[in-house]
Amino acid sequence: KEKFCVAASGGPDSLCLILLANKFAKKNNFTMIVLTVDHRLRKESTEEAIWLGKILKKMGIKHHILRWNGKKPSSNIMDVARSKRYELMTNKCAKLKVNCLLTGHHLDDQIENFLMRLVQGSGLKGLSSMSKKTKMNKIKILKPLLDYEKKSILKLLAQNKQKYVEDSSNKDTGYDRIRYRKLISG
């Protein structure tokens, strides 16, 4: 009767997580449900969510596209979008009677967060950044890839001949997070 949800955008991190979590689910007779949030902040987002849905359908995996309706912010977009994403996903988990959500955060994300918080003057607690287990709205949020580098994720996808979406906003150096990401990747 066990079931869990996976947060997925169609990018490499979430597709890697889907491949690994699907193996785990099959081995343990668990039900895996994938949740995709379509923020509608980029013109490609709806198309990407549908593309991912087609891949998941071929794999026999349940998929829900959650849409962020209403007015979008004009500033602090990434933080507001992240908050809305977690709100939509944890609410859906509750409706599905699922108490565990997996996300594809990895070691490079951890380093990126550390650098951002260091520059922002965070204290020791703030610098510790992401933990593998957190809770939001009574839903456990797990980050099973947090010990793995992005290059390991890309290698696994290549070995499995798995295509993925490349989010155009991940190249926009207008966002602090992207500048730190470029710094880390060299």
Disulfide bonds with the S-S distance in Angstrom:
none
